[in-house]
Amino acid sequence: MGILRWLAVILIIFWLLGLGFNIGGGLIHILIVIAVIVFIFDIIGGRR
């Protein structure tokens, strides 16, 4: 896995933890959006 995929996985884990423990508020959803964007960029960049 590339560094971008690891970053996306870590952000998704933090997002899930935040949802499970009800911490972080809106920041949790911002993290998941960032993770999805990073993951999409990694997939698109990996095909070149």
PDB file with one MODEL, atoms N, CA, C and O in Angstrom:
MODEL        1
ATOM      1  N   MET A   1       0.831  -1.193   0.000  1.00  0.00           N
ATOM      2  CA  MET A   1       0.000   0.000   0.000  1.00  0.00           C
ATOM      3  C   MET A   1       0.868   1.246   0.000  1.00  0.00           C
ATOM      4  O   MET A   1       1.923   1.293   0.632  1.00  0.00           O
ATOM      5  N   GLY A   2       0.403   2.239  -0.715  1.00  0.00           N
ATOM      6  CA  GLY A   2       1.108   3.508  -0.741  1.00  0.00           C
ATOM      7  C   GLY A   2       0.791   4.326   0.503  1.00  0.00           C
ATOM      8  O   GLY A   2      -0.114   4.001   1.271  1.00  0.00           O
ATOM      9  N   ILE A   3       1.554   5.387   0.678  1.00  0.00           N
ATOM     10  CA  ILE A   3       1.380   6.239   1.856  1.00  0.00           C
ATOM     11  C   ILE A   3       0.001   6.882   1.879  1.00  0.00           C
ATOM     12  O   ILE A   3      -0.560   7.093   2.954  1.00  0.00           O
ATOM     13  N   LEU A   4      -0.553   7.197   0.719  1.00  0.00           N
ATOM     14  CA  LEU A   4      -1.880   7.807   0.683  1.00  0.00           C
ATOM     15  C   LEU A   4      -2.956   6.838   1.151  1.00  0.00           C
ATOM     16  O   LEU A   4      -3.904   7.240   1.825  1.00  0.00           O
ATOM     17  N   ARG A   5      -2.814   5.563   0.799  1.00  0.00           N
ATOM     18  CA  ARG A   5      -3.796   4.579   1.255  1.00  0.00           C
ATOM     19  C   ARG A   5      -3.708   4.383   2.757  1.00  0.00           C
ATOM     20  O   ARG A   5      -4.733   4.246   3.425  1.00  0.00           O
ATOM     21  N   TRP A   6      -2.478   4.368   3.305  1.00  0.00           N
ATOM     22  CA  TRP A   6      -2.326   4.240   4.759  1.00  0.00           C
ATOM     23  C   TRP A   6      -2.959   5.432   5.468  1.00  0.00           C
ATOM     24  O   TRP A   6      -3.614   5.278   6.498  1.00  0.00           O
ATOM     25  N   LEU A   7      -2.756   6.617   4.908  1.00  0.00           N
ATOM     26  CA  LEU A   7      -3.341   7.818   5.500  1.00  0.00           C
ATOM     27  C   LEU A   7      -4.869   7.731   5.476  1.00  0.00           C
ATOM     28  O   LEU A   7      -5.525   8.074   6.459  1.00  0.00           O
ATOM     29  N   ALA A   8      -5.431   7.276   4.366  1.00  0.00           N
ATOM     30  CA  ALA A   8      -6.877   7.135   4.253  1.00  0.00           C
ATOM     31  C   ALA A   8      -7.405   6.116   5.261  1.00  0.00           C
ATOM     32  O   ALA A   8      -8.439   6.342   5.890  1.00  0.00           O
ATOM     33  N   VAL A   9      -6.701   5.003   5.414  1.00  0.00           N
ATOM     34  CA  VAL A   9      -7.132   3.971   6.360  1.00  0.00           C
ATOM     35  C   VAL A   9      -7.100   4.509   7.786  1.00  0.00           C
ATOM     36  O   VAL A   9      -8.029   4.268   8.557  1.00  0.00           O
ATOM     37  N   ILE A  10      -6.045   5.235   8.146  1.00  0.00           N
ATOM     38  CA  ILE A  10      -5.933   5.808   9.486  1.00  0.00           C
ATOM     39  C   ILE A  10      -7.065   6.803   9.737  1.00  0.00           C
ATOM     40  O   ILE A  10      -7.662   6.802  10.813  1.00  0.00           O
ATOM     41  N   LEU A  11      -7.361   7.648   8.757  1.00  0.00           N
ATOM     42  CA  LEU A  11      -8.446   8.612   8.914  1.00  0.00           C
ATOM     43  C   LEU A  11      -9.802   7.924   9.073  1.00  0.00           C
ATOM     44  O   LEU A  11     -10.638   8.366   9.861  1.00  0.00           O
ATOM     45  N   ILE A  12     -10.015   6.843   8.325  1.00  0.00           N
ATOM     46  CA  ILE A  12     -11.273   6.105   8.441  1.00  0.00           C
ATOM     47  C   ILE A  12     -11.390   5.463   9.821  1.00  0.00           C
ATOM     48  O   ILE A  12     -12.472   5.448  10.406  1.00  0.00           O
ATOM     49  N   ILE A  13     -10.284   4.933  10.345  1.00  0.00           N
ATOM     50  CA  ILE A  13     -10.296   4.348  11.693  1.00  0.00           C
ATOM     51  C   ILE A  13     -10.642   5.404  12.730  1.00  0.00           C
ATOM     52  O   ILE A  13     -11.462   5.158  13.616  1.00  0.00           O
ATOM     53  N   PHE A  14     -10.018   6.589  12.629  1.00  0.00           N
ATOM     54  CA  PHE A  14     -10.334   7.663  13.564  1.00  0.00           C
ATOM     55  C   PHE A  14     -11.797   8.079  13.457  1.00  0.00           C
ATOM     56  O   PHE A  14     -12.441   8.386  14.460  1.00  0.00           O
ATOM     57  N   TRP A  15     -12.317   8.088  12.223  1.00  0.00           N
ATOM     58  CA  TRP A  15     -13.712   8.443  12.017  1.00  0.00           C
ATOM     59  C   TRP A  15     -14.631   7.441  12.700  1.00  0.00           C
ATOM     60  O   TRP A  15     -15.584   7.826  13.379  1.00  0.00           O
ATOM     61  N   LEU A  16     -14.342   6.145  12.518  1.00  0.00           N
ATOM     62  CA  LEU A  16     -15.168   5.113  13.145  1.00  0.00           C
ATOM     63  C   LEU A  16     -15.101   5.192  14.661  1.00  0.00           C
ATOM     64  O   LEU A  16     -16.117   5.024  15.336  1.00  0.00           O
ATOM     65  N   LEU A  17     -13.900   5.450  15.209  1.00  0.00           N
ATOM     66  CA  LEU A  17     -13.761   5.602  16.653  1.00  0.00           C
ATOM     67  C   LEU A  17     -14.561   6.807  17.151  1.00  0.00           C
ATOM     68  O   LEU A  17     -15.199   6.744  18.202  1.00  0.00           O
ATOM     69  N   GLY A  18     -14.523   7.883  16.403  1.00  0.00           N
ATOM     70  CA  GLY A  18     -15.263   9.081  16.776  1.00  0.00           C
ATOM     71  C   GLY A  18     -16.761   8.858  16.761  1.00  0.00           C
ATOM     72  O   GLY A  18     -17.478   9.376  17.617  1.00  0.00           O
ATOM     73  N   LEU A  19     -17.243   8.085  15.789  1.00  0.00           N
ATOM     74  CA  LEU A  19     -18.673   7.781  15.742  1.00  0.00           C
ATOM     75  C   LEU A  19     -19.065   6.868  16.902  1.00  0.00           C
ATOM     76  O   LEU A  19     -20.125   7.032  17.505  1.00  0.00           O
ATOM     77  N   GLY A  20     -18.198   5.907  17.203  1.00  0.00           N
ATOM     78  CA  GLY A  20     -18.501   4.952  18.264  1.00  0.00           C
ATOM     79  C   GLY A  20     -18.538   5.581  19.643  1.00  0.00           C
ATOM     80  O   GLY A  20     -19.355   5.196  20.479  1.00  0.00           O
ATOM     81  N   PHE A  21     -17.671   6.535  19.889  1.00  0.00           N
ATOM     82  CA  PHE A  21     -17.585   7.148  21.212  1.00  0.00           C
ATOM     83  C   PHE A  21     -18.209   8.545  21.267  1.00  0.00           C
ATOM     84  O   PHE A  21     -18.138   9.218  22.296  1.00  0.00           O
ATOM     85  N   ASN A  22     -18.818   8.978  20.161  1.00  0.00           N
ATOM     86  CA  ASN A  22     -19.489  10.279  20.087  1.00  0.00           C
ATOM     87  C   ASN A  22     -18.578  11.437  20.490  1.00  0.00           C
ATOM     88  O   ASN A  22     -18.955  12.288  21.295  1.00  0.00           O
ATOM     89  N   ILE A  23     -17.381  11.454  19.920  1.00  0.00           N
ATOM     90  CA  ILE A  23     -16.455  12.555  20.179  1.00  0.00           C
ATOM     91  C   ILE A  23     -16.095  13.230  18.867  1.00  0.00           C
ATOM     92  O   ILE A  23     -16.187  12.615  17.805  1.00  0.00           O
ATOM     93  N   GLY A  24     -15.694  14.465  18.932  1.00  0.00           N
ATOM     94  CA  GLY A  24     -15.190  15.150  17.756  1.00  0.00           C
ATOM     95  C   GLY A  24     -16.204  15.997  17.014  1.00  0.00           C
ATOM     96  O   GLY A  24     -15.815  16.940  16.325  1.00  0.00           O
ATOM     97  N   GLY A  25     -17.464  15.703  17.125  1.00  0.00           N
ATOM     98  CA  GLY A  25     -18.481  16.494  16.450  1.00  0.00           C
ATOM     99  C   GLY A  25     -18.306  16.497  14.941  1.00  0.00           C
ATOM    100  O   GLY A  25     -18.147  15.444  14.322  1.00  0.00           O
ATOM    101  N   GLY A  26     -18.334  17.679  14.357  1.00  0.00           N
ATOM    102  CA  GLY A  26     -18.221  17.824  12.909  1.00  0.00           C
ATOM    103  C   GLY A  26     -16.861  17.464  12.361  1.00  0.00           C
ATOM    104  O   GLY A  26     -16.729  17.148  11.179  1.00  0.00           O
ATOM    105  N   LEU A  27     -15.844  17.510  13.212  1.00  0.00           N
ATOM    106  CA  LEU A  27     -14.487  17.170  12.769  1.00  0.00           C
ATOM    107  C   LEU A  27     -14.411  15.738  12.260  1.00  0.00           C
ATOM    108  O   LEU A  27     -13.657  15.451  11.330  1.00  0.00           O
ATOM    109  N   ILE A  28     -15.178  14.842  12.855  1.00  0.00           N
ATOM    110  CA  ILE A  28     -15.168  13.444  12.462  1.00  0.00           C
ATOM    111  C   ILE A  28     -15.608  13.306  11.001  1.00  0.00           C
ATOM    112  O   ILE A  28     -15.017  12.539  10.240  1.00  0.00           O
ATOM    113  N   HIS A  29     -16.637  14.045  10.621  1.00  0.00           N
ATOM    114  CA  HIS A  29     -17.136  13.941   9.257  1.00  0.00           C
ATOM    115  C   HIS A  29     -16.170  14.589   8.265  1.00  0.00           C
ATOM    116  O   HIS A  29     -16.061  14.146   7.121  1.00  0.00           O
ATOM    117  N   ILE A  30     -15.486  15.612   8.691  1.00  0.00           N
ATOM    118  CA  ILE A  30     -14.459  16.222   7.837  1.00  0.00           C
ATOM    119  C   ILE A  30     -13.339  15.224   7.592  1.00  0.00           C
ATOM    120  O   ILE A  30     -12.819  15.149   6.479  1.00  0.00           O
ATOM    121  N   LEU A  31     -12.956  14.451   8.612  1.00  0.00           N
ATOM    122  CA  LEU A  31     -11.912  13.438   8.456  1.00  0.00           C
ATOM    123  C   LEU A  31     -12.304  12.385   7.431  1.00  0.00           C
ATOM    124  O   LEU A  31     -11.473  11.983   6.617  1.00  0.00           O
ATOM    125  N   ILE A  32     -13.547  11.933   7.454  1.00  0.00           N
ATOM    126  CA  ILE A  32     -13.951  10.900   6.503  1.00  0.00           C
ATOM    127  C   ILE A  32     -13.985  11.450   5.081  1.00  0.00           C
ATOM    128  O   ILE A  32     -13.650  10.738   4.134  1.00  0.00           O
ATOM    129  N   VAL A  33     -14.382  12.694   4.923  1.00  0.00           N
ATOM    130  CA  VAL A  33     -14.369  13.309   3.589  1.00  0.00           C
ATOM    131  C   VAL A  33     -12.935  13.397   3.067  1.00  0.00           C
ATOM    132  O   VAL A  33     -12.675  13.095   1.903  1.00  0.00           O
ATOM    133  N   ILE A  34     -12.016  13.807   3.922  1.00  0.00           N
ATOM    134  CA  ILE A  34     -10.604  13.882   3.528  1.00  0.00           C
ATOM    135  C   ILE A  34     -10.086  12.494   3.171  1.00  0.00           C
ATOM    136  O   ILE A  34      -9.371  12.338   2.181  1.00  0.00           O
ATOM    137  N   ALA A  35     -10.439  11.483   3.964  1.00  0.00           N
ATOM    138  CA  ALA A  35      -9.984  10.119   3.697  1.00  0.00           C
ATOM    139  C   ALA A  35     -10.492   9.615   2.351  1.00  0.00           C
ATOM    140  O   ALA A  35      -9.747   8.986   1.600  1.00  0.00           O
ATOM    141  N   VAL A  36     -11.742   9.886   2.051  1.00  0.00           N
ATOM    142  CA  VAL A  36     -12.308   9.437   0.775  1.00  0.00           C
ATOM    143  C   VAL A  36     -11.626  10.145  -0.393  1.00  0.00           C
ATOM    144  O   VAL A  36     -11.326   9.516  -1.408  1.00  0.00           O
ATOM    145  N   ILE A  37     -11.378  11.444  -0.256  1.00  0.00           N
ATOM    146  CA  ILE A  37     -10.703  12.193  -1.319  1.00  0.00           C
ATOM    147  C   ILE A  37      -9.294  11.656  -1.542  1.00  0.00           C
ATOM    148  O   ILE A  37      -8.873  11.468  -2.683  1.00  0.00           O
ATOM    149  N   VAL A  38      -8.564  11.408  -0.456  1.00  0.00           N
ATOM    150  CA  VAL A  38      -7.200  10.864  -0.569  1.00  0.00           C
ATOM    151  C   VAL A  38      -7.238   9.497  -1.229  1.00  0.00           C
ATOM    152  O   VAL A  38      -6.410   9.211  -2.095  1.00  0.00           O
ATOM    153  N   PHE A  39      -8.174   8.653  -0.843  1.00  0.00           N
ATOM    154  CA  PHE A  39      -8.282   7.317  -1.417  1.00  0.00           C
ATOM    155  C   PHE A  39      -8.586   7.379  -2.906  1.00  0.00           C
ATOM    156  O   PHE A  39      -8.012   6.618  -3.684  1.00  0.00           O
ATOM    157  N   ILE A  40      -9.477   8.270  -3.313  1.00  0.00           N
ATOM    158  CA  ILE A  40      -9.815   8.417  -4.735  1.00  0.00           C
ATOM    159  C   ILE A  40      -8.609   8.913  -5.526  1.00  0.00           C
ATOM    160  O   ILE A  40      -8.326   8.404  -6.610  1.00  0.00           O
ATOM    161  N   PHE A  41      -7.896   9.906  -4.988  1.00  0.00           N
ATOM    162  CA  PHE A  41      -6.699  10.388  -5.676  1.00  0.00           C
ATOM    163  C   PHE A  41      -5.658   9.278  -5.810  1.00  0.00           C
ATOM    164  O   PHE A  41      -4.978   9.193  -6.833  1.00  0.00           O
ATOM    165  N   ASP A  42      -5.527   8.436  -4.801  1.00  0.00           N
ATOM    166  CA  ASP A  42      -4.554   7.350  -4.850  1.00  0.00           C
ATOM    167  C   ASP A  42      -4.941   6.319  -5.908  1.00  0.00           C
ATOM    168  O   ASP A  42      -4.083   5.811  -6.630  1.00  0.00           O
ATOM    169  N   ILE A  43      -6.222   6.016  -5.995  1.00  0.00           N
ATOM    170  CA  ILE A  43      -6.670   5.047  -6.999  1.00  0.00           C
ATOM    171  C   ILE A  43      -6.477   5.603  -8.409  1.00  0.00           C
ATOM    172  O   ILE A  43      -5.988   4.902  -9.295  1.00  0.00           O
ATOM    173  N   ILE A  44      -6.861   6.857  -8.615  1.00  0.00           N
ATOM    174  CA  ILE A  44      -6.710   7.469  -9.930  1.00  0.00           C
ATOM    175  C   ILE A  44      -5.229   7.603 -10.304  1.00  0.00           C
ATOM    176  O   ILE A  44      -4.849   7.315 -11.439  1.00  0.00           O
ATOM    177  N   GLY A  45      -4.405   8.032  -9.368  1.00  0.00           N
ATOM    178  CA  GLY A  45      -2.969   8.182  -9.632  1.00  0.00           C
ATOM    179  C   GLY A  45      -2.271   6.858  -9.821  1.00  0.00           C
ATOM    180  O   GLY A  45      -1.265   6.799 -10.528  1.00  0.00           O
ATOM    181  N   GLY A  46      -2.767   5.786  -9.214  1.00  0.00           N
ATOM    182  CA  GLY A  46      -2.142   4.469  -9.328  1.00  0.00           C
ATOM    183  C   GLY A  46      -2.357   3.821 -10.676  1.00  0.00           C
ATOM    184  O   GLY A  46      -1.611   2.914 -11.048  1.00  0.00           O
ATOM    185  N   ARG A  47      -3.351   4.259 -11.411  1.00  0.00           N
ATOM    186  CA  ARG A  47      -3.644   3.655 -12.720  1.00  0.00           C
ATOM    187  C   ARG A  47      -2.756   4.208 -13.817  1.00  0.00           C
ATOM    188  O   ARG A  47      -2.679   3.621 -14.897  1.00  0.00           O
ATOM    189  N   ARG A  48      -2.087   5.319 -13.568  1.00  0.00           N
ATOM    190  CA  ARG A  48      -1.264   5.922 -14.620  1.00  0.00           C
ATOM    191  C   ARG A  48      -0.007   5.134 -14.864  1.00  0.00           C
ATOM    192  O   ARG A  48       0.798   5.505 -15.718  1.00  0.00           O
TER     193      ARG A  48
ENDMDL
END
